[in-house]
């Protein structure tokens, strides 16, 4: 199943918001010009797409592996999660999703790097990551709505490499199970998605979950203290990415 996002909600000024929020000096003319240019160019380069599959959860093995069944294709799969598989114990369904900002925006970054226009490269990168964040949020809302239709709750968004005991190698499994090739993705020998402004996740849904909003695993991530893209949900007291 596919999701597309044709319009983003933020402005080029929002690319500078993190700098201002951390009390750093006001951005100079070069930064302002680069942020605005990156935004205007980036708008025409984005290709925001998500692919996802909804699996039935048939159980959990002792080796921390999730037993999955895809009814539409009559396929059974095992997915290793590791010690934090407890977050998926209440799940009746597991939604595996992949999101990407597309190839063209990454190529633009690479071209600016070759040209040694590093400020533009930085703001194109910042723009693409922020746009991917909006697509990821749309995907999470889609999962929440699917669960709500059944009267179910949802678990957190769990990403390989950001969850204790679940290495980035798990991204190759999610790529295969979520059919990442349908949105132009591939995975390299290091288990990273290409184009690189892309992500993968698994979210559990079921009547045993009490939350109606998809949370995050930021508290587990080794980058939690340095990540500039996390957002705090003050009401729920948890990070949302």
N, C-alpha and C positions, 0 to 999 in steps of 0.2 A: 504494500500500500504506500502511496506517495502523498507528500505534503509539499506545497510550494508557497513561497512568500514573495510577493511582488513589490511590496512597499515597506520601507522601514520608518520608524516613528521618530528617530533622533535627528538632531541637526549637527552641523559641523562644529558648532560651539561645544557640543557635548563631548567631543573628542578631547577637549581641554579641561573637562570638569574634574578629572582625577587629580590633576596638578593643583588646581585651586583648592580642592577639598583637603589636600595634605598640607596646606599652608605654605606652599612654595611660592617663589616670586611670580609676579604676573608674566604670562607668556609674552615674548617680544614680537615685533612685526614679522620676523621670519617664521616663527612658529605659527602665528595666526594665518599667514599666507599659505604655509604648507598644509595646515589642517583643512583650510577651506578648499584648496586645490585637490587634496587627496579625497575629500568627501565628494566633490563634484565629479571627479573622474571615476571614483569607486562606484557611484550610483549606476553608471552604465556598464560596469563590469561584473556586478553581482549576479550569481545564478544560485539563489537560495533554494535548496531542495532537501527533503528528508524522505527516507524510506524506513518502513517499520513492518514487523511481523508480530502477531499476537499468538503466543504459545500457551497451551494448557500446561500447568505444573502438575506432574504426576507423583512427585515425591522428591526427597533429598537422600542421597546416598551417604554412607558413613565417611567417605573420603571428601566430603564437602562439595559434591557434585549435584547439580540440579537436573532432574529428569524432566525433559520437555517433550511435548507432543504437538505437532502442527496439524490440526484436523483437516484443513483445506487441501493438504498434500499427503495426508496419512504418513507422516514422517515422525520418527522418534529420534531425539538427540540428547546427549549428555553434555552439560556445560559446567566446567569447573569454576567455582567462585572462590573457595577458600574459607577461612575462619569467619568471615563476616557474612556467610550465607544465612545467618540467623535473621538478617533483615528481609529475607525472602521466604522465611518459614510460613507466614500467614498467606502467601500468594496462591491464588487459584489460577491466575493468568500471569504470564511474564511478557512484557512488551519490550522487544529489542528494537532499538532505533539508531539510525545513523543520519547525521546532518552535515551539510557542506555548503561553503560559500562559493564553490565553483573554481574552475581552473583559471579563468582570465584574471581574476583579482590577484591570484598568487603569481602569475606571470608578470603582472605589473610591478609587484614588489621586487621580483628578481631582476627585472630590467632596471629599476631605480638603484638597486644594489650594484649592478655592473657599472652603471653610470656614476656611481659614488654620490648619488643624491640621497644620503642616508636619512635626512629629516623627512623627505617625502616617503621614503620606504617605511619609516617608522609609523607615520600617520596613516598610510594605506593599510598597514598591518593592524593598527588600532581600529580603524574603520571596519575592516573585514571581521575582526574578532567580535566587535560590538554587534555587527549585523548578524553574525552567526548566533550570538546570544539571543537575539530576538526570534530567530528561527527555532532555537532550542526551547525557548519559552512557549512558542506556539505548539511544538510537539508535546511538551509537558501538559499544556491545557487540553490537548486532544486526548491524552491518556486519562486525565482527570474526568473529562466528559464521558469517555467510554465507561469508566468505573462507576460514575454517578448514575448512569442509565440503569445499572444493575443494582444500585443501592450499596455499592462497595466503596471502600477507601483505597488509598494508594500508599506505596512505600516511597523511599527516597530514590533519587536518580543515582545509580551506581556505575562508575566508570573504571575500566581496567587501568591500573597504574596509579589510581587515586584512592584505592581501597586497600587497607592492610591485608596482605597475603594474596591479593589478586594482581598479578603482574601485568605489564602492558601487553604481554603475549596474548592475553585474553581478548585483545582487540581483534585479532585475526579470527577468533571464533565468532565474535559479534558481527564482524564484516560478512562472514559466510552465512550466518543464520539470519541476519537482517537484509541480505541480498544487496549489499552495498554497490555492486556493479550496476544496478538499475539506475543509480544517480551519478554514474561516471566515476565512482571511487575505485581505487585499488589499494592494496596493502603491501608494504615493502618487507624485506627480510628482517627488519628490526621491529616489525609489527606496527608500524606507524601508517596511518591513513594518508593517502595522496589523492588530490591535492591537500596540502597540510592544514589549511584552515577548515578542518572537519573534526567531528567527534562521534563517539559511540556511547551507548548507555543501555542499561536494562532497568526496568521499573516494574515492581510487583504490584498487582491489584488483587483485591479479594475482600470478603466480608469481615475478615479478621483485622484489617487495618483500621485504625481510628482516624487517621489524617485524611482530609479531603484534598489537600494540596501536596504536590510532589515536593519533598524536601531535598536536601543535598547531603553529601558526605564530606563537606569541607573540613569538618573537624577531624577527619581521618587523613586528609591529604598532607603530604610532606611540604607542599608549597603554600599552605594556608596562611602563613605569615607574610608572604611576599607577593601573593597573587593580587593583581590590581583589578581583576574583573569580577571578583566575588561581590555579592550584594547581600546585606543583612536584612532579613525579615524580622523587624523589631517585634511585631506582635507575636510571632511564633517562637522567637528566640533562636532561629537557625539560619544558616547561610543558604542562599539560593544561587546556583550558578547556571 
